[in-house]
Amino acid sequence: MTVVAEPTTNSPRLTPSASATGKIIEAHDVTVSFDGFKALNNLNFAMERGELRFVIGPNGAGKTTFLDVMTGKTRPQRGTVTFDEKTNVLRTAEHELVRRGIGRKFQTPTVFNSLTVYENLEAAAGFRDGTLSLFKDPAPETDDKVNSVL
């Protein structure tokens, strides 16, 4: 697995607000083993607010384990993960991590078949930050466009 822990001079950056500076997430000396196999061995990683990173590597390199640790799904045998310079990801309940903005997108998209497109969008986006109101009562022409694509 290739994890670039230090940004290069041409690292893509999103534009954070003036008050949003500092590390958004940091891992220090993270080790995860499965039946004696070290999937992650003393991993160190830091990401600044507004920074965009990609994790690439071959199958079995530890990418999924890395993301699982960073989002609190997997607990390492050793190391620390800190979100927003104050939240210990490894000692925070999963539902609290979601409230604080930690989540991930899995490789296989999943939808609730019993819900409409808009209801699925509400479920994905609206619980934490209130953006579900963006999808309320769409104009009929918007409905027609969405339905024609589906």
Secondary structure, DSSP 4 states (H G I P E B T S, - for coil): -B---S--TT--B----TT--SEEEEEEEEEEEETTEEEEEEEEEEEETTB----B--TTSSHHHHHHHHTTSS--SEEEEEETTTEEGGGS-HHHHHHTT-----SS----TTS-HHHHHHHHHHHHHSGGGGGSS--HHHHHHHHHH-
